[in-house]
Amino acid sequence: MRIKGPSLVTGALGQDGFLLCQRLRDLGADVVAVVRPGGTHMQRRDVLTRSGCRLVDLDIVDTAALADLAAQVRPSHIFHLAAVHHASHGPPETPQVWQSMIAVNLLATEALARACVTAGIDCSLVYASSSQVWTARRPDQRVDETTPIEPASFYGQTKAWATDLLRRSRAQHGLRATIAVLFNHESPWRDASFVTRKITMAAAQAASGRREVLTLANIGARVDWQAAADVVEGLLLMAENEPPDDYVLASGRSHSVRDFLDTAFGHVGLDWKDVVTAKEDKAAPALVGDPSKAVARLNWRPRGAFDQLVRGMVDADVARLQDATAE
């Protein structure tokens, strides 16, 4: 795999952007990493800077500045990963969060698409959409690229609007836009506000003797989880594939939150029931992605096994605690 020309990555300090920027540098690509202004994720900033990425502090709500940056860089690839999701910005959803979702998830996407068309930037644009463009109606409901869009949340609605915008730009203006419909994907770099990291941090803390109570909503809920590293490889394959299209990236199977707890705490030899309180433990409608199209056309494979993924996240949190104690 070879990425020619500079790559522009939005959301570069998020889990996906951070991993993608490093992978692009491994492939020898020049990377312009767009990051939100401010002192967040300083460790990730340092890692990307040392790896040779050019970091640009830019609030992509400023769509004019974002479009100007794209026109200046004239990238061969744009990976638009920046997004506002209420789970990563503090529940519950509020009008202010809704406004941010529209600005980042939709209007910034429109600005990049418009810049590519009006400035004549010959590039491949890969957009990170979400499985929340669909609504689960039954347990383990399988969906693929042909499933009619029916957003599950306002976040999903903004992703659906952006998906429609890019499809129209692709059809009417020849924009080389590929839409990556991503199911839940995890790594040790997942933000601490997500349930997966809450669990792995609780397991690491329990292993160190700190038994802080963690309360979860429904441990019977099932999720199609995959490794973020697999998603990054899928995004790279999409960027190089012609013609642009829509692709689901998913493991194709689901696990319950209880499964995640069993694996995480079992890895450190403990019983999660000693530190976790569950409000509910019941089955609920859930989506499972069908990645057959990505497998067939991109030769992509979800390689990271569920147990391996969870154990790796726990190990990383154990190491973080040990490093913090040593300091």
C-alpha positions in Angstrom: 0.0 0.0 0.0 1.3 3.4 -1.0 -0.3 6.8 -0.3 1.1 9.4 -2.8 1.0 13.1 -2.1 0.1 14.9 1.2 -2.8 13.6 3.3 -5.1 15.9 5.2 -6.6 14.4 8.3 -9.2 16.1 10.4 -9.9 14.9 14.0 -6.2 14.0 14.2 -6.2 13.8 18.0 -9.1 11.5 18.3 -8.6 7.7 18.5 -9.0 7.1 14.8 -7.2 10.2 13.6 -4.2 9.6 15.9 -3.8 6.0 14.8 -4.3 6.9 11.1 -1.7 9.7 11.2 0.9 7.3 12.6 0.0 4.7 10.0 0.3 7.2 7.2 3.7 8.2 8.5 4.7 4.6 8.6 3.8 4.4 4.9 6.0 7.5 4.1 3.1 9.9 3.5 3.3 13.6 4.3 0.6 14.3 6.8 -1.2 17.6 7.6 -3.0 16.9 10.9 -5.9 19.2 11.8 -6.3 19.5 15.5 -8.6 21.6 17.7 -6.9 24.6 19.3 -6.1 24.3 22.9 -4.1 22.1 25.3 -5.9 18.8 24.9 -4.2 15.4 24.3 -0.7 16.8 24.7 0.8 13.4 24.6 -0.8 12.7 21.3 0.4 16.0 20.0 3.9 15.2 20.9 3.8 11.7 19.4 2.4 13.1 16.1 4.9 16.0 16.0 7.8 13.6 16.6 6.6 11.3 13.9 6.9 14.1 11.4 3.2 15.2 11.0 2.5 18.9 10.5 0.0 19.9 13.1 -2.4 22.7 12.2 -4.5 24.1 15.0 -7.8 24.9 13.4 -11.4 24.8 14.7 -13.2 23.2 11.7 -16.3 25.1 12.7 -14.5 27.9 10.8 -15.5 26.3 7.5 -13.8 29.1 5.5 -10.5 28.5 7.1 -10.9 24.7 6.6 -11.6 25.2 2.9 -8.7 27.6 2.6 -6.4 25.0 4.2 -7.5 22.3 1.8 -6.9 24.6 -1.1 -3.4 25.5 0.2 -2.4 21.9 0.9 -4.0 20.4 -2.2 -3.9 16.9 -0.7 -4.1 13.7 -2.7 -6.2 12.3 0.2 -8.5 13.8 2.7 -9.6 11.7 5.7 -12.4 13.5 7.3 -12.7 11.9 10.8 -13.6 14.9 13.0 -16.9 14.5 14.7 -19.0 15.6 17.6 -20.6 12.7 19.4 -22.5 13.3 22.7 -20.8 10.2 24.3 -17.4 11.9 23.9 -18.6 15.4 24.8 -20.6 14.7 27.9 -24.2 13.5 28.1 -27.0 14.4 27.7 -27.5 15.8 24.3 -28.3 19.5 24.5 -29.1 22.2 22.0 -25.5 23.4 22.2 -24.3 19.9 21.4 -26.8 19.6 18.5 -25.4 22.9 17.1 -21.8 21.5 17.4 -22.9 18.3 15.7 -24.3 20.2 12.7 -21.3 22.5 12.5 -18.7 19.7 12.6 -20.5 16.6 11.3 -22.3 18.3 8.4 -21.1 21.9 7.6 -17.4 21.0 7.8 -18.0 18.1 5.5 -19.8 20.4 3.0 -16.9 22.9 3.2 -14.3 20.2 2.3 -16.5 18.8 -0.5 -17.0 22.3 -1.9 -13.3 23.1 -1.7 -12.4 20.0 -3.6 -14.9 20.9 -6.4 -14.4 24.6 -6.6 -10.6 24.6 -6.2 -10.2 21.6 -8.5 -8.4 19.6 -5.9 -7.9 16.1 -7.4 -8.1 14.0 -4.3 -9.8 11.1 -2.7 -12.0 12.1 0.2 -12.8 9.4 2.8 -15.6 10.3 5.2 -16.1 8.5 8.5 -19.8 7.9 8.8 -21.5 5.8 11.6 -23.7 2.8 12.1 -26.0 5.2 13.9 -27.4 6.2 10.5 -29.6 3.1 11.1 -32.0 2.2 13.9 -32.0 -1.2 15.4 -35.5 -2.8 15.5 -34.5 -6.3 16.7 -31.6 -8.2 18.3 -28.6 -8.7 16.0 -30.2 -7.0 13.0 -27.8 -7.2 10.1 -27.3 -4.2 7.9 -25.2 -3.4 4.9 -24.7 -0.6 2.4 -28.1 -1.2 0.8 -30.0 -0.8 4.1 -32.3 2.3 4.0 -31.0 5.0 6.2 -33.0 5.6 9.4 -31.0 7.5 12.0 -31.0 6.3 15.5 -30.0 9.6 17.1 -29.4 13.2 16.2 -25.7 12.3 15.8 -26.8 9.7 13.4 -29.0 12.2 11.6 -26.1 14.6 11.0 -24.0 11.7 9.7 -26.9 10.8 7.4 -27.2 14.4 6.1 -23.4 14.4 5.4 -23.7 11.0 3.7 -26.4 12.3 1.4 -24.4 15.4 0.6 -21.3 13.4 -0.4 -23.3 10.9 -2.5 -24.9 13.8 -4.4 -21.5 15.5 -4.8 -20.1 12.2 -6.1 -22.9 11.8 -8.6 -23.3 15.4 -9.8 -19.8 16.8 -9.5 -17.5 13.8 -9.8 -16.2 14.2 -6.2 -14.1 11.1 -5.4 -15.8 10.6 -2.0 -15.9 7.3 -0.2 -18.2 6.8 2.8 -16.9 4.5 5.5 -19.8 3.4 7.7 -18.1 2.5 10.9 -19.4 0.2 13.6 -18.0 0.5 17.1 -14.2 0.2 17.1 -11.9 0.3 20.1 -8.3 0.6 21.1 -6.3 1.7 24.2 -6.6 5.2 22.8 -10.4 5.3 23.2 -11.5 8.3 25.2 -12.3 7.6 28.9 -16.0 8.7 28.5 -16.8 5.6 26.4 -18.2 2.5 28.2 -15.4 0.3 26.9 -12.7 2.4 28.5 -14.7 2.8 31.7 -14.7 -1.0 31.9 -11.0 -1.5 31.2 -10.0 1.3 33.6 -12.2 -0.2 36.3 -10.6 -3.6 35.7 -7.1 -2.0 35.9 -8.0 -0.1 39.1 -9.4 -3.2 40.7 -6.3 -5.1 39.8 -4.2 -2.4 41.6 -6.4 -2.7 44.7 -8.6 0.3 44.0 -12.2 -0.9 44.1 -14.2 2.0 42.8 -17.8 1.3 42.0 -18.7 1.5 38.3 -22.4 1.8 37.4 -23.6 0.7 33.9 -27.0 1.0 32.3 -27.6 -2.3 30.6 -25.0 -5.1 30.5 -27.2 -7.2 28.3 -26.9 -4.7 25.4 -25.0 -6.2 22.5 -22.6 -4.3 20.2 -20.6 -5.1 17.1 -17.1 -4.2 18.3 -14.0 -4.3 16.2 -10.4 -3.1 16.6 -9.7 0.5 15.6 -6.5 -0.7 13.9 -8.6 -2.7 11.5 -10.8 0.3 10.8 -7.7 2.4 10.0 -6.5 -0.2 7.5 -10.0 -0.1 5.9 -9.8 3.7 5.5 -6.5 3.4 3.8 -7.7 0.8 1.4 -10.8 2.9 0.6 -8.5 5.9 -0.1 -6.7 3.9 -2.8 -9.6 2.2 -4.3 -11.4 3.3 -7.4 -14.2 4.0 -8.0 -15.3 5.7 -4.7 -18.2 4.0 -3.0 -19.8 3.2 0.3 -18.4 0.5 2.6 -19.4 -0.9 6.0 -16.6 -1.8 8.3 -17.7 -4.1 11.1 -16.7 -7.4 12.7 -20.0 -9.0 11.6 -20.7 -10.3 15.1 -21.9 -8.9 18.4 -21.0 -9.3 22.0 -22.8 -8.1 25.1 -21.5 -5.6 27.6 -21.5 -8.6 30.0 -19.1 -10.4 27.6 -16.8 -7.3 27.7 -16.9 -7.3 31.5 -16.2 -11.0 31.7 -13.2 -10.7 29.4 -11.8 -7.5 31.0 -12.0 -8.6 34.6 -11.2 -12.2 33.9 -7.9 -11.0 32.3 -6.9 -9.7 35.7 -8.3 -12.6 37.6 -11.2 -10.8 39.2 -15.0 -10.9 39.3 -16.6 -7.7 37.9 -19.6 -8.1 40.1 -17.4 -6.9 43.1 -17.0 -3.4 41.6 -19.7 -3.1 38.8 -23.4 -2.3 39.4 -25.7 -3.0 36.5 -29.0 -1.2 36.3 -30.3 -3.7 33.8 -29.3 -7.0 32.2 -31.7 -7.6 29.3 -31.6 -8.1 25.5 -32.2 -5.0 23.4 -32.4 -4.3 19.6 -28.9 -4.1 18.2 -27.2 -3.7 14.8 -24.6 -6.1 13.3 -22.7 -4.9 10.3 -22.2 -7.0 7.2 -18.7 -6.2 5.8 -19.0 -8.5 2.8 -18.6 -5.7 0.3 -15.3 -4.4 1.9 -14.0 -8.0 2.1 -14.8 -8.6 -1.5 -13.8 -5.3 -3.1 -11.1 -4.0 -0.8 -9.6 -7.4 0.4 -10.2 -6.0 3.9 -10.4 -8.4 6.9 -11.4 -7.6 10.5 -8.4 -9.3 12.1 -8.5 -8.2 15.7 -10.4 -10.8 17.8 -12.7 -9.6 20.5 -10.9 -11.2 23.5 -7.5 -10.0 22.2 -8.9 -6.4 21.8 -10.3 -6.3 25.3 -7.2 -7.8 27.0 -5.0 -5.3 25.1 -7.1 -2.4 26.4 -6.9 -3.7 30.0 -3.1 -4.1 29.7 -2.7 -0.6 28.5 -4.7 0.8 31.4 -2.8 -1.3 33.9 0.4 0.2 32.4 -1.0 3.7 32.7 -1.8 3.2 36.3 1.7 1.8 37.0 3.3 4.7 35.2 1.2 7.2 37.2 2.1 5.5 40.5 5.8 5.5 39.6 5.7 9.3 39.0 
